[in-house]
Amino acid sequence: MADVVIIGSGISGASSAYELAREGLKVVLIDRFGPAAMASGWTLAGVRQSGRHPAELPLAKAAVEIWQTLSDELDTPTHYRRGGNLRLARTPEEAEIISGIVLDQAAAGLDISLLGSNAEVREVAPALAEHVLCASLCTSDGSADPTSTVLGFVRAAERLGVETRFGERVFSIDVVDGRVSGVTTDKGTIPAPKVVVAAGIFGNEVLSPLGITVPLQVPMVTVLRSAPLEETLTQVIGVANADCAGRQEYNGRFRVTSGLQDWHGGLLETETAAGTRPRVLPTGLSMAEVVQLFGDVVPAFATAQIEDYWAGLIDLTPDALPVIDAGTGVEGLVVTMGFSGHGFCLGPITGKLVSDLVQERPARLPIEAFQYSRFHNSRHFLEGATLHG
């Protein structure tokens, strides 16, 4: 019998398993595919505080502090680097948006500044185009390698005794008299008094039979990765209206994403050396748009050779904020999902918050804005997700 079963081994589930095991709990981490097989592996992997909703900003700040020493803690290369985040304006209208972001976030206590001319922008990032008007700069933002980081959490959790069960699908969360009693999978039953749902777009498959549904849209983003190039860019790049974002990885490859796009509904399952993995294919039109949009602000990308491509699926809530909550009406159930395309940075602190909730103690940071019950209020609406982190 386990103390807790965690469904989903993206960064939220893997970090939760690690944190709970550190505190001596017997944990089973289960995933129908494997570590970082979906959103956490598909992401741009920005580690940013800028552009955050005010409710997320304290979590992002706390997470960034953890990221600085996470590689040593996990004894694995996360390839984290603190190269900064630039959010660009390409038109006068976007310049007004960027100016407003800087004012608002500086007032909220973030160290963020306005680069008010192209000369100032290109002094920081010479690889950017000459027609960029201005940009916000948060020098304490950065990026990391998503797959390496998630695998680092998983391996560290395993060293602490976590049982990992990959390639296993959860059919149901078992409940007796209003309280969790375990899970049933395609390979049997796992008894446990606590269950954490960190399954992204698949979370509602196991929650809905319990009368719990996190309202989600599932758009996609197109992602392109180039062949290695000489390093010319250290910052993560975003734009005012979030129609593209990108960065240059530690290995010289550009990793570039679109904004939100309609998902065509296709999801392939392919056999890889690591096991069965999901793959969503972007359209030719969406790939061309990414090349045009990002290549317009980083000209080197427009002529780069494209080495790989995929689409990522986003578990987008109506207000673009996640659910991190134990208050669903089922005792022993904790939900952490709906990160809306910007949960990677938060992963290390999400694990600590989930550990607090599982052990029924006050959360170490304010999480009232992430309660499931907020969706009972029909006034919630999409406030504008940003997708490069």
Buried (B, 14 or more C-beta within 10 A) or exposed (E): EBBBBBBBBBBBBBBBBBBBBBEEBBBBBBBBBBBBBBBBBBBBBBBBBBBBBEBBBBBBBBBBEBBEEBBEBBEBEBBBBBBBBBBBBBEEEBBEBBBEBBEEBBEBEBEBBBBBEBEBBBEBBEBBBEEBBBBBBBBBBBBBBBBBBBBBBBBBBBEBEBBBBBBBBBEBBBBEEEEBBBBBBEEEEBEBBBBBBBBBBBBBBBBEEBEBEBEBBEBBBBBBBBEBBEEBBBBBBBBBBBBBBBBBBBEEBBBBBBBBBEBEEEBEEEEEEBEBBBBBBBBEEBBEBBBEBBBBBBBBBEEBEBEEBBBBBBBBBBBBBBBBBBEBEBBBBBBBBBBBBBBBBBBBBBBBBBBBBBEEEEBEBEBEBBBBEBBEEEEBEEEEBBBBB
